[in-house]
Amino acid sequence: MSESETSNVRLGQYAVLPGKRDLYYGGEWRKPNGGYSRSLNPANQDDLGPVAIADAIDVDRAVTAAQSAFDSWRYLSPSDRAGALRALAESVRANAEEFALIDSIDGGNPVSEMTKDAYIAAAQIDYFAGLVHELKGSTLPASASSINYSVREPLGVVARLVAYNHPLMFLAGKLAPAIAAGNTVVMKAATQAPLSGYRLAELVDATLPRGVVNILSGERACGEALVSHPLVRKAALIGSVATGTAILKAAAEKIMPVTLELGGKNPLIVFPDVSPETAIDGAVAGMNFTWAGQSCGSTSRCFVHKSIYDQVVSGISEHIFARHQCGNPMDPKTTMGCLVSEEQFDKVIRFIRLAQDEGARLVCGGHRSTDPALARGWFIEPTVFADVTPEMHVFKEEVFGPVLSIIPWNDEDTLFEQVNSVEYGLTASIWTRDLSTAHRAAARVQSGYVWINQTSSHFLGAEFGGYKKSGMGREEGLSELLEYTQIKNVNVKLS
């Protein structure tokens, strides 16, 4: 057995994990020049086997393979590209339960939710397969002796770097618009949860031409080499503001387009015409405790009108713990998983302690799970702070953990001043029974994606993206497909 393979015997209960652990590019599995690290189960620290680490040499080889494939893939008919995408979508859908187990073991989120991720990824691939014929140009009035028209052409090799909270969904779903537009792509799997990327590569190998989709695992050096490579024509990231800033700097050197979906410190705004019970239900749902709060769209700042504030604060703990308690991510009954790593766990604990030091009132949680069965994992109880003020770090900064802040409000102008005072602007959730209030609030929040009387849902075709430091560009709709193209204008003089 090679160093890069995983023994089902050695892993025992983890037999579902992929056996191939090398880099996949050019239609082949390749040994990493950068060597191997190890993957650990965040729920109990079990060793999950080797992980290939791509370095700059590996990246260069992968990008070169993608460039070679681009020369033929770009000229494949839109219908043929769509057919290949649909075959991949069906394969992902057929293996949804396997992907769910891999991501749950590797990333710590509940297996029942990860199954949904696989189906969402398949739906996204199908969606972009159906849009290939929308890559249209246009004609312009010229003269009796000339014709002017435009065409959309692919960019070339593009790079996509994804986050760990939806490993398979981001890898599989986000490759779709890039290759649907005729590009080839090098995908970098999440550093903290790369294992589903190896299984996806096996499906890619069976459904797509060699080199069209290439999947690397690695750390920061891999991402930096990928973004700065001279043959990479576009980069897209789902990740942190710090990483997005680094990509923008590298892209500036190359004059290269980027798409960034970054962090959020998202507001959930409760108006006085909403019942306390409804407000509580919305606040708990919006925080995405199922994912241990590891969601860029989590509405982690809950602004509640003073007329119902005390009722919401006093009732929220019971509601949370009736729905969300830490548990083994592989148990289908589990409704809340763990943080992805020790580093993330320590970061969240620091935020909790800092919030207490700054005067926020701890309503519930605030500690590691006390369940003995979870003692080796990175589990933190659902945590709620009340009486949070704009000066506190927990108000301003993204925690990316199960920490909800509740803020009272009374004056609407002051409310929106506080809502919009942070550097993020990804999502917002507005709760009211009055239509005029809802539209007025939606117009005043500085967020790219707004829910009214709901949270967290995404809709195929609805453009997702943020304002300010939450990113640039839009995804999940037609514009994402178009952003993987460039326009060429052609003027023809008729003899």
Secondary structure, DSSP 8 states (H G I E B T S, - for coil): --TTB--HHHHGGGTTS-SB-SEEETTEEE--TT-EEEEE-TTT--EEEEEE---HHHHHHHHHHHHHHHHHHTTS-HHHHHHHHHHHHHHHHHTHHHHHHHHHHHH---HHHHHHHHHHHHHHHHHHHTTGGG----EEEEETTEEEEEEEEE-SEEEEE--SSSHHHHHHHHHHHHHHTT-EEEEE--SSS-HHHHHHHHHHHHHS-TTSEEEE---HHHHHHHHH-TTEEEEEEES-HHHHHHHHHHHHHHT--EEEE-----EEEE-TTS-HHHHHHHHHHHTTGGGTT--TT---EEEEEHHHHHHHHHHHHHHHHHH--B--TTSTT--B---S-HHHHHHHHHHHHHHHHTT-EEEE--SB---GGGTTS--B--EEEES--TTSHHHHS---SSEEEEEEE--HHHHHHHHTTSSEESEEEEE-S-HHHHHHHHHHS--SEEEES--S---TTS-B--EETTEES-BSSHHHHHTTEEEEEEEEE--
